[in-house]
Amino acid sequence: MTNQLPAGVVFGEEYRKLISECKAGGYALPAVNVVGTDSINAVMEAAAKNRSDVIIQLSNGGASFYAGKGLDAAEAMILGAVSAAQHVHLLAKHYGICVVLHTDHANRKLIPWIDALIDRGEDHKKKFGVPLFSSHMVDLSEEPLDENLSESARLLKRVVDLDMSIEIELGITGGEEDGVGSDVDTIDNSKLYTQPEDVLEAYDRLNPIGHFSVAASFGNVHGVYKPGNVVLRPEILEASQKLVSATHGLSSEKPLDLVFHGGSGSSAENIKEAIDYGVFKMNIDTDTQFAFSKGVGEFVTENSMAFLHQIHPETDQPLKKFYDPRKWLRRGEETMIERLDQAFAELGSVGKSVAK
């Protein structure tokens, strides 16, 4: 391990050092979507337990839910993202881990959300000397390539002075996440597989501006899908790395920082192959949602009377210790942590935290 970093939220040069450590060490970090303090705390607890660093991210819907359903949705997705980021900034260092703070898919209609969060990031840096987020995702994969890269370049220019990065998507990840994406059955199959030439063009246009990562599609789909419906082709990632490296005469065999979207349900073999080709980040949402809900559901099933009565109608036993939200929410956290144990192990990051 060559890069020891202070525990807490990382950004700028620290973020790039963390990525380099992942790629050099042949492992990746789970990027876990969160919706409230319960899921955020579970992610940080799991990371600390596994002595791994981690990526915490919010979709627009997750951010909106974090702020509360009683607020206007457009306002809530901004305030919720800010509030969640402040929560992580406060606690991450106490968990003794490095955390990358990230926002997930933002298509054309959600670009104003990203601009608003960059505005908040500017304010945060003026007050505290650090940005609010480590990076933001710009998902314009459904737009023509030139529009995708032009808008990505505009936003990268905005964040580079804040010591932030952006993540872009090339090709389309099937399925939907909070209204962003398309049903896999309606997508032209070729668009599920990013062309290495498009990745090279992205590198040529964005690398001179600042740091960015690429979610290149190789058949991935959000959510759990029917086996055989989509064929993963991680070799596309290898071809993209080789093309960029050869075109620019680079010494690095993996100049691109790659991201694996739609990772839920992926085989260990596909995950390992993607990491071998330079993936440092794999998104996980569907599986952790299910894990949290499974724990809560089991607790409710085991103590069903407590969710119908405050006092047991037959024994007169007070049931507060069962319906207390801290009890069943904690069960959800525990089962989410168990699923994250699996993710850290599959991604090879257990025991490899760079936090000091």
C-alpha positions as CSV (number, residue, x, y, z in Angstrom):
1,M,0.0,0.0,0.0
2,T,1.6,3.2,-1.2
3,N,-1.1,5.8,-0.5
4,Q,-2.2,6.3,3.1
5,L,-5.0,8.9,3.3
6,P,-6.8,10.6,6.2
7,A,-10.0,8.9,7.1
8,G,-13.1,10.8,5.9
9,V,-14.5,12.0,2.6
10,V,-11.9,12.1,-0.2
11,F,-11.8,14.3,-3.2
12,G,-9.3,15.7,-5.8
13,E,-5.8,14.3,-5.6
14,E,-6.8,12.0,-2.6
15,Y,-9.7,10.5,-4.7
16,R,-7.3,9.9,-7.6
17,K,-4.8,8.2,-5.3
18,L,-7.5,6.0,-3.9
19,I,-8.5,4.9,-7.5
20,S,-4.8,4.2,-8.3
21,E,-4.6,2.0,-5.2
22,C,-7.7,0.1,-6.3
23,K,-6.3,-0.5,-9.8
24,A,-2.8,-1.4,-8.6
25,G,-4.2,-3.7,-6.0
26,G,-6.6,-5.5,-8.4
27,Y,-9.8,-4.6,-6.4
28,A,-12.8,-2.3,-6.6
29,L,-15.1,-0.5,-4.2
30,P,-18.8,-1.0,-3.9
31,A,-20.8,2.2,-4.7
32,V,-23.9,1.9,-2.6
33,N,-27.1,3.9,-3.2
34,V,-28.6,5.2,0.0
35,V,-31.9,6.8,0.9
36,G,-31.5,7.8,4.6
37,T,-29.3,7.8,7.7
38,D,-30.1,4.1,8.2
39,S,-28.7,3.0,4.9
40,I,-25.7,5.5,5.1
41,N,-24.8,4.2,8.6
42,A,-25.1,0.6,7.5
43,V,-22.7,1.3,4.6
44,M,-20.1,3.0,6.8
45,E,-20.4,0.2,9.5
46,A,-20.0,-2.5,6.9
47,A,-16.9,-0.7,5.4
48,A,-15.3,-0.3,8.8
49,K,-16.1,-4.0,9.7
50,N,-14.4,-5.1,6.4
51,R,-11.6,-2.6,6.7
52,S,-12.4,-1.3,3.3
53,D,-13.0,2.1,1.8
54,V,-16.4,2.7,0.1
55,I,-18.4,4.9,-2.2
56,I,-21.7,6.3,-1.0
57,Q,-24.0,7.7,-3.7
58,L,-27.5,9.2,-4.0
59,S,-29.8,9.1,-7.0
60,N,-32.2,12.0,-7.4
61,G,-35.0,9.9,-5.9
62,G,-32.8,8.8,-3.0
63,A,-31.8,12.4,-2.3
64,S,-35.4,13.6,-2.5
65,F,-36.5,10.9,-0.1
66,Y,-33.7,11.8,2.3
67,A,-35.1,15.3,2.6
68,G,-38.6,14.1,3.1
69,K,-41.7,13.5,1.0
70,G,-43.3,16.6,2.5
71,L,-41.1,18.9,0.4
72,D,-41.4,19.9,-3.2
73,A,-39.5,17.2,-5.1
74,A,-37.3,19.6,-7.1
75,E,-36.2,21.3,-3.9
76,A,-36.0,18.1,-1.9
77,M,-33.5,16.4,-4.3
78,I,-31.1,19.3,-3.8
79,L,-31.6,19.6,0.0
80,G,-31.5,15.9,0.6
81,A,-28.3,15.4,-1.3
82,V,-26.7,18.3,0.7
83,S,-28.0,16.9,4.0
84,A,-26.8,13.4,3.3
85,A,-23.3,14.7,2.3
86,Q,-23.1,16.7,5.5
87,H,-24.0,13.6,7.4
88,V,-21.2,11.6,5.8
89,H,-18.7,14.5,6.2
90,L,-19.4,14.5,9.9
91,L,-19.2,10.8,10.6
92,A,-17.0,9.1,8.0
93,K,-13.7,9.9,9.8
94,H,-15.1,8.4,13.0
95,Y,-15.7,5.1,11.2
96,G,-12.0,5.2,10.2
97,I,-12.6,4.8,6.5
98,C,-12.2,6.7,3.3
99,V,-15.5,7.6,1.6
100,V,-16.1,8.8,-1.9
101,L,-19.3,10.9,-2.0
102,H,-21.1,10.6,-5.4
103,T,-24.4,11.3,-7.1
104,D,-25.8,8.7,-9.4
105,H,-27.5,8.9,-12.9
106,A,-28.5,12.4,-14.0
107,N,-30.0,12.5,-17.5
108,R,-30.8,15.6,-19.5
109,K,-33.8,16.6,-17.4
110,L,-31.7,16.3,-14.2
111,I,-28.7,18.4,-15.3
112,P,-30.2,21.4,-13.3
113,W,-29.9,19.2,-10.2
114,I,-26.2,18.7,-10.8
115,D,-25.7,22.4,-11.5
116,A,-27.5,23.3,-8.2
117,L,-25.3,20.8,-6.3
118,I,-22.2,22.3,-7.9
119,D,-23.4,25.7,-6.7
120,R,-23.7,24.2,-3.2
121,G,-20.3,22.6,-3.5
122,E,-18.8,26.0,-4.3
123,D,-20.4,27.5,-1.1
124,H,-19.2,24.5,0.9
125,K,-15.6,24.9,-0.3
126,K,-15.6,28.7,0.5
127,K,-16.7,27.9,4.1
128,F,-14.8,24.7,4.8
129,G,-12.0,24.5,2.2
130,V,-13.3,21.2,0.7
131,P,-16.1,20.4,-1.8
132,L,-19.4,18.9,-0.7
133,F,-19.1,15.8,-3.0
134,S,-16.2,13.9,-4.5
135,S,-17.9,13.6,-7.9
136,H,-21.2,13.8,-9.8
137,M,-22.5,11.5,-12.6
138,V,-23.6,13.0,-15.9
139,D,-25.6,10.3,-17.7
140,L,-26.3,11.6,-21.2
141,S,-25.9,8.2,-22.8
142,E,-29.3,8.5,-24.5
143,E,-28.2,11.7,-26.3
144,P,-26.0,11.9,-29.4
145,L,-22.3,11.4,-28.5
146,D,-21.3,15.0,-29.3
147,E,-24.0,16.4,-27.0
148,N,-23.1,13.9,-24.3
149,L,-19.4,15.0,-24.4
150,S,-20.1,18.7,-24.8
151,E,-22.3,18.9,-21.8
152,S,-19.9,16.6,-19.8
153,A,-17.1,19.0,-20.7
154,R,-19.0,22.0,-19.5
155,L,-19.7,20.4,-16.1
156,L,-16.2,19.1,-15.8
157,K,-14.9,22.6,-16.2
158,R,-17.2,23.7,-13.4
159,V,-16.1,21.1,-10.9
160,V,-12.3,20.9,-11.7
161,D,-11.5,24.0,-9.6
162,L,-13.4,22.5,-6.7
163,D,-11.2,19.4,-6.7
164,M,-14.0,17.3,-8.0
165,S,-14.5,14.7,-10.7
166,I,-17.4,13.6,-12.9
167,E,-18.5,10.2,-14.1
168,I,-19.9,9.9,-17.6
169,E,-21.8,7.1,-19.3
170,L,-21.2,5.8,-22.8
171,G,-23.6,3.3,-24.2
172,I,-26.8,2.6,-22.4
173,T,-27.1,0.6,-19.2
174,G,-30.5,-1.3,-19.5
175,G,-33.2,-1.1,-17.0
176,E,-34.3,1.9,-15.0
177,E,-33.1,3.6,-11.8
178,D,-35.3,6.3,-10.4
179,G,-36.8,7.0,-13.8
180,V,-33.4,7.2,-15.6
181,G,-32.8,4.5,-18.2
182,S,-34.8,2.3,-20.5
183,D,-36.4,-1.1,-20.5
184,V,-33.9,-3.5,-21.8
185,D,-36.4,-5.0,-24.2
186,T,-36.8,-1.6,-26.0
187,I,-33.1,-0.8,-26.5
188,D,-31.3,-1.4,-29.7
189,N,-29.0,-4.2,-28.6
190,S,-25.9,-2.5,-30.1
191,K,-26.3,0.4,-27.7
192,L,-25.8,-1.9,-24.7
193,Y,-22.2,-2.3,-25.8
194,T,-20.0,0.8,-25.9
195,Q,-17.7,1.2,-28.8
196,P,-14.1,1.7,-27.9
197,E,-13.8,4.5,-30.4
198,D,-16.4,6.5,-28.5
199,V,-14.4,5.9,-25.3
200,L,-11.3,7.3,-27.1
201,E,-13.2,10.4,-28.2
202,A,-14.3,10.9,-24.6
203,Y,-10.7,10.7,-23.4
204,D,-9.5,13.1,-26.0
205,R,-12.1,15.7,-25.1
206,L,-12.3,15.4,-21.3
207,N,-8.8,14.3,-20.1
208,P,-7.2,17.7,-21.0
209,I,-9.9,19.4,-18.7
210,G,-9.7,17.3,-15.6
211,H,-10.4,13.9,-14.0
212,F,-13.3,11.8,-15.1
213,S,-14.4,8.2,-14.9
214,V,-16.3,6.2,-17.5
215,A,-19.3,3.9,-17.1
216,A,-18.9,2.0,-20.4
217,S,-21.7,-0.3,-21.1
218,F,-20.8,-3.9,-21.8
219,G,-24.3,-5.4,-21.6
220,N,-25.0,-4.4,-18.0
221,V,-28.6,-3.9,-16.8
222,H,-29.9,-2.2,-13.7
223,G,-31.8,-4.6,-11.3
224,V,-32.0,-8.3,-11.4
225,Y,-32.9,-9.6,-14.8
226,K,-33.7,-13.0,-16.3
227,P,-30.5,-15.0,-16.9
228,G,-29.6,-15.1,-20.6
229,N,-31.6,-11.9,-21.4
230,V,-28.4,-9.9,-21.7
231,V,-24.8,-11.2,-22.3
232,L,-22.1,-9.3,-20.5
233,R,-19.0,-8.7,-22.6
234,P,-16.3,-7.2,-20.2
235,E,-13.7,-7.6,-23.0
236,I,-15.1,-4.3,-24.4
237,L,-13.5,-2.6,-21.4
238,E,-10.1,-4.2,-22.3
239,A,-10.4,-3.0,-25.9
240,S,-11.2,0.5,-24.8
241,Q,-8.1,0.6,-22.4
242,K,-5.8,-0.7,-25.2
243,L,-7.1,1.7,-27.8
244,V,-6.6,4.8,-25.6
245,S,-3.2,3.6,-24.4
246,A,-2.0,2.8,-27.9
247,T,-3.4,6.0,-29.5
248,H,-1.7,8.2,-27.0
249,G,1.5,6.2,-26.5
250,L,0.8,5.8,-22.7
251,S,2.9,3.7,-20.4
252,S,-0.2,2.7,-18.4
253,E,-2.1,-0.3,-19.7
254,K,-5.2,1.0,-17.9
255,P,-5.4,4.7,-18.4
256,L,-9.2,4.8,-18.0
257,D,-10.9,4.8,-14.6
258,L,-13.9,2.5,-15.3
259,V,-17.2,1.9,-13.5
260,F,-19.4,-1.1,-13.5
261,H,-23.2,-0.2,-13.5
262,G,-25.9,-2.7,-13.2
263,G,-23.8,-5.0,-11.0
264,S,-26.6,-6.7,-9.0
265,G,-26.8,-10.4,-9.8
266,S,-23.5,-10.4,-11.6
267,S,-21.3,-13.5,-11.4
268,A,-18.0,-13.5,-9.4
269,E,-16.3,-14.3,-12.7
270,N,-17.7,-11.3,-14.5
271,I,-16.8,-9.0,-11.6
272,K,-13.2,-10.2,-11.5
273,E,-12.8,-9.8,-15.2
274,A,-14.2,-6.3,-15.1
275,I,-11.8,-5.4,-12.3
276,D,-8.9,-6.9,-14.3
277,Y,-9.7,-4.4,-17.1
278,G,-9.6,-1.4,-14.8
279,V,-12.9,-1.2,-13.0
280,F,-12.5,0.5,-9.6
281,K,-16.2,1.1,-8.8
282,M,-19.2,-1.2,-9.0
283,N,-22.7,0.1,-8.3
284,I,-25.0,-1.9,-5.9
285,D,-28.5,-0.9,-5.2
286,T,-31.1,-3.5,-6.0
287,D,-29.4,-6.2,-3.9
288,T,-28.9,-3.9,-0.8
289,Q,-32.5,-2.7,-1.1
290,F,-33.7,-6.2,-1.0
291,A,-31.3,-7.1,1.9
292,F,-32.6,-4.3,4.0
293,S,-36.2,-5.1,3.3
294,K,-35.7,-8.8,3.9
295,G,-34.4,-8.1,7.4
296,V,-37.3,-5.8,8.3
297,G,-39.7,-8.3,6.8
298,E,-38.3,-11.2,8.9
299,F,-38.5,-9.1,12.0
300,V,-42.2,-8.2,11.3
301,T,-43.0,-11.8,10.6
302,E,-41.4,-13.0,13.8
303,N,-43.1,-10.3,15.9
304,S,-46.3,-9.8,13.9
305,M,-48.5,-9.1,17.0
306,A,-46.4,-6.0,17.9
307,F,-47.3,-4.4,14.6
308,L,-51.0,-4.8,15.3
309,H,-51.2,-4.1,19.0
310,Q,-49.3,-2.0,21.6
311,I,-50.2,-4.6,24.2
312,H,-50.5,-8.3,23.4
313,P,-54.3,-9.1,23.4
314,E,-53.8,-12.5,25.0
315,T,-50.9,-12.1,27.4
316,D,-51.2,-8.3,28.2
317,Q,-47.5,-8.1,27.5
318,P,-46.3,-4.6,26.4
319,L,-44.9,-4.8,22.9
320,K,-43.0,-1.6,22.7
321,K,-39.6,-3.3,22.6
322,F,-40.7,-4.9,19.3
323,Y,-42.4,-2.1,17.5
324,D,-39.8,0.5,18.5
325,P,-38.5,1.6,15.1
326,R,-34.9,1.2,16.3
327,K,-35.5,-2.5,16.6
328,W,-36.8,-3.3,13.1
329,L,-34.7,-0.6,11.4
330,R,-31.6,-2.1,13.0
331,R,-32.5,-5.6,11.7
332,G,-32.6,-4.0,8.2
333,E,-29.2,-2.5,8.7
334,E,-27.8,-5.8,9.9
335,T,-29.0,-7.7,6.8
336,M,-27.8,-4.9,4.5
337,I,-24.4,-5.2,6.2
338,E,-24.4,-8.9,5.5
339,R,-25.0,-8.3,1.8
340,L,-22.3,-5.7,1.8
341,D,-19.9,-8.2,3.4
342,Q,-20.4,-10.3,0.3
343,A,-19.8,-7.3,-2.0
344,F,-16.6,-6.3,-0.3
345,A,-15.4,-9.9,-0.6
346,E,-16.3,-10.3,-4.3
347,L,-14.7,-7.0,-5.1
348,G,-11.5,-8.0,-3.3
349,S,-11.4,-4.9,-1.1
350,V,-11.5,-6.5,2.4
351,G,-8.6,-5.3,4.5
352,K,-7.4,-2.9,1.9
353,S,-8.5,0.5,3.3
354,V,-6.0,3.3,2.8
355,A,-7.4,5.3,5.7
356,K,-4.9,6.2,8.4
